Amino acid sequence: MNSIAEQQRQAYEDIERIEQAIVDMMLQDLTKHRYKLIREQKISALLEQIQSRSKFLQEIEQDESGLRRKESAGMADNKFDEFYSRLGDIREYHQRNPDISVHPPEVEYIKYKNNPEESEERERVLLAKAEEEDGGDVPEIPDVQTFIGAEDEHRLDTMFSGEERLGRYVDLHEQHELYVNLKDSGHPTYLDYLADLHRVEAYPKRHKLLPEYAQYLDSLREYFDGYFLRAMPLFDVPKARDEAIAQFDTEWAERKVLGWTADEDTAKVRALYCAACDKQFEKSTTLAAHMGSRKHQKAVARQEDSSSDAKRSESERKVALDECIVRLYVQILGTKIRETRANVQRRQALTEEERDQEIDEEEHVYVEDKDDRDEQIYNPLNLPLGWDGKPIPYWLYKLHGLGVKFSCEICGNSVYRGRKAYEKHFQEARHATNMRRLGIPNTRQFHGVAAIDEAQALWERVQMDKKREVANVDTVEEYEDSEGNVFNKKTYFDLKRQGLI
């Protein structure tokens, strides 16, 4: 068994090696999102190990049992006796275990120095050289260990949902469904819900003490807590939350919490609340009928009035605190939520095959050389970028007319570069969907019409022309009498009834 001094020395050594491993990983220039995310998760795990060893060192320094002081005193009095005693223990241990393998501690941390992308590139170069040698022997590829293992890859693939895309976006469909089922929620779409998510306090106060609303806030808070652990493991969530709670306590004491200020609306909500039964009512007539019920009388008999007011205030404080924490999380994740809304809006215009292809190609990222990444692209004319990430030729830019921009009011003032892209978008699903929302069929005669008022005016004109064609059927059809005279339908039957033909 190691002495306390040796355990203390080993803990300090482990902390130094872990810190060096974190530095080695942070110095690696990674380009793939999944590798960056695994690196952050690894660093988070290593930081927890540092905290665990630091806590162990703190317990040794406190020395509540007194063993460390006793050991130090023994080593000071009999230095050589203690040394040879420990040396004898080590020799005896190795005599009992002569074939035991030795694992130096520095071997465990070597893998943190190796860049996984450089290892992949090295393997790719070796395989390419083997193919160029026309069927030569495949060179032996060295097995270089990195901080990314097969278990890390599998855990990352099962950690996120399909909508989250490895932590790039958030997936709030479950919370959106809970919010839609709340009273007076307005039944917003998923896009509108994401746009107004930061306005948690906008929900009507008269329904905020219902259990459904508390369940919705708990679901939001639990999701964001888990999302931070999965997608942003290095973000200090407890610190931000503690600061928000401290600020909330100050504002709550002054009745300045957003959405919970003392106004007429709050007084009205309190007036329609039964403290004895802990139930909120929407109308005064319903509350009056409840007050006269036998159930209410029994609840009043079981409960004191002073405790009911405290219970009401505590319920309000809990809901307001949950709103404050959710508002903080939404503020921190504001960029990801906006990107999620843009991604959802973009994917709605894609077909099922395009969505599947996008998922398959997501991780096939072209890794450029470092010199190419650092080189700034010279693009003074602001030309569009081609498939290789470089500006397209100017003659191609002029040939396709990409300098001319067309906007479509029906598609939300979307801007299209060039006549070809503009004409093509009239046949896409996004434009057809917006036309159906206006109640207009997306037929050929409406192609080229981008303004809403022009499309509506053209649709009214088309409907009037159809009615006019139906009304003029009698004048369009022609009839011939026995003498070869040609009349329209109405004139022919009028003359025939009069006996003139």
N, C-alpha and C positions, 0 to 999 in steps of 0.2 A: 504493500500500500504506500503510495507517495505521501511525503510529508506535506504539511500545510504550506510551507515555503515553496516546495516544488509545484504544488497545485496553483499557487499564486503566480509563479513565474510562467507556467504553461498557459494560464489564462491571459496574461499580458502578451505573450507571444502569439496566441491565437487572434487576439484583437488586432495586432499589427499586421498579421498576414491577411486577415479579412479586409482591413482597410486598403492594403495594397491591391487585393483582388478587385475591389470596387473601383479603384483608380484605373486599373488595367482595362476594365470593361468600359468605363466612361471615355477612355481615350480612343476607343475603336470607332472608326467612321463607318457606320451602318447606313444602308439605304432602304432596306425592306422594313415595312411597318411591323410585321410579325416578329422579326428579330429584335427590333427596338423594344417591343412590348415584353418579350421574354427577358430581355436584359433588365428592364425596370422591375419585373417580378423577382428576378434573381437578386438584384440589389436590395429589394425590400426584405427578402428572406435573410440575406447577410446582415442587414441592419438589426433584425430581430436577434440574430446570434450575438451581435455585439452588445445589445442591451442585456441579454441573458448572462453573458460573461461579466459584464460590468456590475450587474446586480450580485453575482457571486463574489466578485472582488470586494464589493461594499460590505457584504456580510462577513468576509474574512477580516476586513479592517475594523469593523465594529467589535469582533471577537467577544461575543456575549458569553460563550462557553469558557473562555480563558485558555484554550488549548494552544493558541498561537503564541501568547505570552510565555506559556510554560515551555513550549518548544524553543523559542528564541533564547530563553534563559539557560536551557540545557546546552544549546549550541555555544553560548558565550562562555560557559564554565568549562566545558570539555570539548574543545574544537576538534582535536584529532580523534578522540574516542568516538564522537558522533560521526565523523567522516568515515572511519574504518568500519563502523557498524553499518552504515548505509551501503558502503562498498561490498561488505560481506553479503548483505541481503540481495544486492544486484547479481553477484556471482552465483549465489545459491539458486536464484530464480532461473538464470540461463542454464545452469547445470540440470535443472529439472525439465527445462524446455529447450533442448539443444537445436531442434529443427524449426523453431518458430520463425516466421517471416517478419521482416522489419519493414514498416511502411513509413518512410520519412514524412513529416507533416507538410513539407514544402511541395511534395508530389501532388497532393490533393488540390493545390491552388494553381498548378501550372496551366490547367485548361482555361482559366479565366484570361490568360494572355493571348490566346489564339482567336483570330477573327473568323467567324464562320463563313462569311462571304468570300474572304481570301482563300479559305480552304476549298470552297466550291469552285472558285475560279481556277485554282491550281489543278484540281481534278479534271475540270473541263479541258484545260490546255493539254494535259497528258493524254486524254482520250482522243483529242483532235490530232495530236502528233502521231498516235498509233494508226489512225485512219489514213493519214497522209503517206504512211510507209507501205501502203498497198498490202494489207493483210499481215503486217508484221506482228510480232508478239506484243500483246497488250502489256504495257509497263506496270509494275507493281505500284499501286497507289498507296502511299503511306497513310496509315490510320491516325489522323491528327484529331485529338479530342478537343472540343470546344465547350463553352459553357452551355450550349444547347444540345440536349439529348432527345432521344425518341420519346421519352415520357413527357418532356416539356412540349413537344410538338402535339402529341395526342391530347394532353391536358388543355392546351390552347384551343384546339379545334372543338372541344366539348364544353368550353367555358362560356362561349358567347352564342347568342341566337343568330339566325340568318339575317335578321334585320339590323343587328348591331355591327356586323361586318368587322369582327375582331376589334371592337372598341372604337371604330370610327364614328359610329352613330349611336343613338339611343333607341330603345324599343319600348314605347309607352302605350302599346295597343291595349294591354290589360287595364291600365289606369284610365285610358280614354273611355273604355267601356263602362267602368265604374262611374266615371263622371257623367256620362250621358244618361245613366239610370238615376241620377240624383234629381230631386225636385227642382223645377225652375232652372235647370242647367242650360236650357236653350238648344240642346241637342246639336252641338257644333260638330263639324266634320273633323277628321284627324288633323288635317292641315291647319284649320282654324284653332283647334285645341293646342297645337304646338306653338302657334303664333301668340296666343294669349296665356300661355302657361305661367309666365312671370307675374301675371295679375291674379294671384291666388286669393287676395282679399276681395275680389270683385264678386264672389259668390254671395247671394242674398243672406243677410244676417239672421233672418228669421228661421233659416234651416241649418245654421252652422252647428247647433247643438244636437242634431239628429245623429244616431249611431252610424248611418250610412256615410255621412260626411267624414266622421272620424276614421272610419274604415278606409275611405279613399285617401286621406292624408297619410295614414299609416302605410298604405301600400306604396305611395309615392316616396316616402322617406326610406322605407326598407329597400326599394329598388335602387335609389341613388346611393345608399350606403354600400350595397353590393357592387354597384357599377364602379364606384371609386376604387374598391379593392381589386377589381378585375382589370379595369382599363387605365386607372391612374394610381397605381400602388404607392408611388412616392409622394403623393399629395398629402399634406398634413391636415386631414379632415378633423380630428379632435380639436386641434388648436383653433381652426376657423369656427367650429361649432361652439366652443366655449366662449369665444369672443362675441359671437352672435347672441348667445344666451345672456351674457353679462349686459350687453346693450339692451336686450329685450326686458330684463328685469328693471332697468332704469326707466325705460319708456312705459312699461306697464304700471309702475308706481305713479307716473305722471299722467296716465291715461292718454298716451300719445302713440300707441301702437297702431300701425297702418291697418285700417279696416275695423278697429275697435275703439274709436274715439267716442267720447260721451256726447251723443247728439240725440235728436228727436227720434231717429230710427232705432237707436239702441233702447231708448225708453219705451218705444212701442213694442219692441221685441220682448222686453222684460214684462210688460203689461199682459202679454198673451202667453206667459209661461207659468206652469203650475209647479211650484217648488216642491210640494209634498210628494207629487207623483213623478217628478223629474220628466215632464212632458211639455213639448212646445205645441201651441195651437196656432192656426192661421186666421181664425175669425173669433171675434168677441162672443158671438152667439154660441159657438161650439164650446168656448171656455166656460160660459155661464151655465150651460147644460151640464158640463163636467163637474162644476163646483157643487151642484146639487145632487150628484150621484152618490150612492152608498159606498162605492169603491174609494172615492175621494175622501169621504168622511173617515173611513178606516185608516187611510194613509196619514191623515192629519193627526189622528189619535196616536199613531205609532211614532210620530216624528215631531221633534220640537222645531219651532219656527226659527230659532237662532242657527241651528245646524243646517237648515235648508238653504238659507242665504249663503252660508259659507260653501255649501256644496255647489250651488249655482256659480259662484265666483270661481271656484276651483275648476269647474268644467270649462268655463270660458277661458281661463288662463291656459289650460292644457291645449285647447284647440288653437288659441292664438300663438302659443309657442310652436306647435307643429307647423302652422302656416309660416312662421318666421324662419324655421329651419329649412322648409321646402323652398321658400323664396331665396334663401342663401344658396342652396344647391343649384337652383335654376340659374342664378346669377353666375356661379362659377362655371357651369356647363353651358353658358349662353351660346358660345361659338358652336359647340357640337349640336345643340338643339336647332340652331339656324341651319347648319349643314344638313341635319337630318330632314328638316322640312324641305330644303331644296332638293335633296336626293329623292324623297318620296314624290315630290311633284314631277321630277324628271323621269322617274321609273314608271309613272302612270302613263306616259306617252310611249313606252316601249312595249313590244310584243313579248310573248312568253319565251320565244326562242332567243330574243335579244337579251332578256334578263338572265337566262341560263348561261349564255355565252359570256356575259359580263362577269358572272360569278366564277366561271372556269378560268378566265383570263386575268383574274384579279391579282393572283400572286405570281404570274409570269412577268416579272418586272425586269426590264432591260437594265443591267448593271453597267454603267459607263465607267471609264477610267477616271481616276481622280483629277487628272489634268483637264479632261473634257468637262467635268462638272464645275471646276473652278473657273473655266474660261467663260467670260461674258459674251453673249451673242450680240453681234452688231446688227441692229435692226432699226435704223433711223426712220424708215417709212412706215413702221408698225405693220409689217406684212404678216398675214396669218402663218402659223407654224405648220410644217408638213409632218409626215410620219416619223421622220428622223429627229424631230425637235428643232429643226432649223427653218428659217424663213423660206417660203416658196419663191421661185424666180418672179421678177417683176412682170415679165411678159405673160406668164401664166395668171398672175394677179389681174392684169388688164384684160386678158382673153375671156376670163369668166366674169368680168365685171364686178369683182369683189369690192371695189371701191364705192359702189353704190349700195346704200343700205335701204331696206324696205321694212316697214313696221306693220304689224297686224293688230288692230284694236280688238278684234274678236278673240285673239289668243293672249290677251293681257298685255298689249303693246310690246310683244316680242319682236326683236330686230333680227332680220335675216340679211346676210351678205350675198349679194349677187341675185340676178333674176332666176337662175336655176334653182337655188335653195328656196327662194320665195315661191316659185310656182309649185315646187314639190310639196311644200308644207300644206297646201290646200287639200291634198289627198291623204294626209297623215291623220292618225287617230285623235290627236289633240285638237286640231281644228274641227274635225267632224263632231267631237264631243261638245265643244263650245257652241257649234251651230245647233245641235239638238237642244242645248239648254235655252237657246233663243227661240226654240220652236220652229226652226227653219230646216228643211232637208238640205243636206250637203250634195246637191246635184251639180252637174257641169256648168249650168248657167250662172251659178254663184261663185265660180272660180275667178279670182281676180278682184273680188269685192272684199276689202279688209275693214271697212268702217261698219260699225253696228247699225247706225241709222240708215246707211245706204243699203245694207242687206235687208233690213226690215222694210224699207220703202220698195225695194225690188220684189220682195215676197208679196207685199200687198198688191203690187201691180200684176204679178203673175196670177194671183187669185182672182183679181178683177177680170183679166183676160180669159180665164177659164170660165167664169160666169157668163161673160159676153159671148163666148163661143156656144155655150149651151142655149142661150137665148136666141141666137141667130141661126139655129139649125133650120128653122122654117124657111128662111130666106136663102139658105145655101143650096138646098136640094132643088133640082130642076125637073120639070115635067113637060111632056110634049103632047099636043092634041093630035087629032086625026089629020089635020092639014099641015102638020109639021111646024106649028108655032110653038116656041119654047117659053114657058112661064116658070116662076118659082113656085114653091109648094103652096104658099098661102093664096097667091093670085089664081092659081089653077083651080083650087077647090072652091074659091068664091065664084068664079065664072061658071063652074060646073053646077053649083047649086042654083044659080040663076038661069040655067038652061041656055047659056050663050055659046057653049061649046059642046 
